Amino acid sequence: MTGQTGAPGIVARDVCKSFGNHVVLDHVNLSVEEGTVLALLGPNGAGKTTMVRILSTLISPSSGSMQIAGHDVADDPDGVRAVIGVTGQFSAVDNLLTGAENLRLMADLRHLGCEAGQRRVAELLEQFDLTDAAGKVLSAYSGGMRRRLDLAMTLVGRPRVIFLDEPTTGLDPRSRLTMWQKIRELVSDGVTVLLTTQYLDEADQLADRVAVLDQGRVVAEGTPAELKSRIPGGHVLLHFARPDLLRSAAGLLPAADPDEDQLVLQVPSDGTVSSLRELLDELHHARIDVERLTVHTPDLDDVFFAVTGSHVAAHAGTGHAPQTGQAPQAGHALQGAQR
Amino acid sequence: MTTLAYTLSDSRVMLRRNLKRQLRYPSMTVMLVGMPIVLLLLFVYVFGGQLGAGLGSHQGRHAYLDYVVPGLLLITVASAVQGTSIMVAMDMTGGIIDRFRTMAIARASVLTGHVLGSLIQTLAGMVILVGVAIALGFRSSAGVLEWLAVAGILALFAFGLIWLAVALGLAAKSVETASNTPMVLLLLCFFGNGFVLTSTMPAGLRQFAEYQPLTPVADTVRGLLTGAAVGDHAIAATAWSLGIAVAAYFWAISLYNRRRAAEPN
């Protein structure tokens, strides 16, 4: 194990992968410093899972080279396997065993030894809030518990580098927050993390750097703040009861974009409280009643539009999950009209 | 630890996992062990009177019981390996195989765990079957050595079929397919001398029945249990079992490795 601080935990150079004629990864370059988090952001079919499968020695690339914590993926796959942990999109647990037995299986396969293994299992059950369910067979587990157990199993051998493939997809908001918390704790212990996600807010919450993957190519890379600064999508929507109110507000705010049919005014905004207060104060002084207000923060679709010029939905065909908590449909319809 | 020690340790861990899984999936385990017993009762009490008369003995049903036990021991193997295919396919179609593959564990241990677990289950099934047969009145002139030889020849045969079942489980795209393909082995037990004399079969079928791999195994077991000579049969049975084991082993390993190479997204 190489362990100097600042040394790259994950390096990938010119990684390509095709299945038949279908190019899934096209000269992907990634570098993740030890102890940091890289989020691989992209819609379904962008190649995120393939990249994780290649980095975690499950499949080999068509070309390109990779090193994980100093071990070459092609030349020393067992060296790589000894330092990594992988939590895939589909739960990699044994459904016929109990939670404790699943963890014990991992401890035995990591050759921890009897006592150390038992200690580690108890520790992880405690840490992941699974102690009460330890003796239950997995069919009795909820989705969130399964995902927690899945991650706990990955951590049994204390891996230095962890791959998380869409760790929160399909989880309810509370389980999602718990998962985020666990990931943060790992990083504070110095673990290097590569996670894939479809959600900008997840990348924003967890990642030091974000790489946007589109049709097998990295189309943008940077810190979450850098990426968001490239997105013009932040705005608030003011909903009015009557057209005359909409018109007076539009007169007051020249940068705004009115929609007479919906009685909605779209005002560019960074979404901060102070800017919202300023805006509302201005309307209040002019005695214009606003019925309702929604804040639209940039999401993956906006990032995508900004860096590729096309929408996520156009690639994925599935649209994106409304994880930002606003009403994405309405927001996007308006943005589309504006563009 | 050396590589060999790791391989042994990992295989033992996987074996323990598979034995636990068999216990946690009792409906399947009981079905696979119970079916040969149901067939034993069926063949002895329903068909046995008439089939026994055809053996040229005046003891009818009882003579048929003595005759049919080797056939049902083969059925026990064929039935148990169905479980092997299902368990392997469950692993391969679930997410856990990817976890195993991203860990630094002995590569073959996933498969050897299945093979050893099934072997133990199969041997237990055969012990139960023989126990039931003895309770029904089955008697043998075999001594300890002969019984050990019976156990050895059947274990070797089971070992071969289990590897074949592992390969079938790996080749299957779904658990459903994996549970159906080994049915062929069950049928093969009937197209042989396990249940009736091959001399009563029409030409063509008779030749097939006499030369298919299960027949020398049944002949050897029957010979050992009745005190008849087994020389050539035992050699043929051993050769077939080893041949199947080696061929199926390489097939299984190549399937196991190939899955790793391809598999889009």
HADDOCK unambig.tbl for C-alpha pairs under 7 A between the chains (distance, minus, plus):
assign (segid A and resid 19 and name CA) (segid B and resid 264 and name CA) 6.56 0.50 0.50
assign (segid A and resid 49 and name CA) (segid B and resid 265 and name CA) 6.31 0.50 0.50
assign (segid A and resid 50 and name CA) (segid B and resid 265 and name CA) 5.27 0.50 0.50
assign (segid A and resid 56 and name CA) (segid B and resid 102 and name CA) 6.17 0.50 0.50
assign (segid A and resid 57 and name CA) (segid B and resid 102 and name CA) 6.43 0.50 0.50
assign (segid A and resid 58 and name CA) (segid B and resid 101 and name CA) 6.64 0.50 0.50
assign (segid A and resid 58 and name CA) (segid B and resid 102 and name CA) 6.55 0.50 0.50
assign (segid A and resid 58 and name CA) (segid B and resid 260 and name CA) 6.35 0.50 0.50
assign (segid A and resid 59 and name CA) (segid B and resid 260 and name CA) 6.05 0.50 0.50
assign (segid A and resid 59 and name CA) (segid B and resid 261 and name CA) 5.50 0.50 0.50
assign (segid A and resid 60 and name CA) (segid B and resid 261 and name CA) 6.75 0.50 0.50
assign (segid A and resid 78 and name CA) (segid B and resid 104 and name CA) 5.32 0.50 0.50
assign (segid A and resid 81 and name CA) (segid B and resid 102 and name CA) 5.49 0.50 0.50
assign (segid A and resid 81 and name CA) (segid B and resid 103 and name CA) 4.98 0.50 0.50
assign (segid A and resid 81 and name CA) (segid B and resid 104 and name CA) 5.04 0.50 0.50
assign (segid A and resid 82 and name CA) (segid B and resid 103 and name CA) 6.43 0.50 0.50
assign (segid A and resid 82 and name CA) (segid B and resid 104 and name CA) 5.30 0.50 0.50
assign (segid A and resid 86 and name CA) (segid B and resid 99 and name CA) 6.91 0.50 0.50
assign (segid A and resid 90 and name CA) (segid B and resid 95 and name CA) 5.66 0.50 0.50
assign (segid A and resid 91 and name CA) (segid B and resid 95 and name CA) 5.68 0.50 0.50
assign (segid A and resid 92 and name CA) (segid B and resid 95 and name CA) 4.15 0.50 0.50
assign (segid A and resid 92 and name CA) (segid B and resid 96 and name CA) 3.97 0.50 0.50
assign (segid A and resid 92 and name CA) (segid B and resid 99 and name CA) 6.10 0.50 0.50
assign (segid A and resid 93 and name CA) (segid B and resid 95 and name CA) 6.91 0.50 0.50
assign (segid A and resid 93 and name CA) (segid B and resid 96 and name CA) 5.43 0.50 0.50
assign (segid A and resid 94 and name CA) (segid B and resid 96 and name CA) 6.61 0.50 0.50
assign (segid A and resid 96 and name CA) (segid B and resid 21 and name CA) 5.78 0.50 0.50
assign (segid A and resid 96 and name CA) (segid B and resid 24 and name CA) 5.99 0.50 0.50
assign (segid A and resid 97 and name CA) (segid B and resid 21 and name CA) 6.93 0.50 0.50
assign (segid A and resid 108 and name CA) (segid B and resid 13 and name CA) 6.69 0.50 0.50
assign (segid A and resid 109 and name CA) (segid B and resid 10 and name CA) 6.05 0.50 0.50
assign (segid A and resid 109 and name CA) (segid B and resid 105 and name CA) 6.51 0.50 0.50
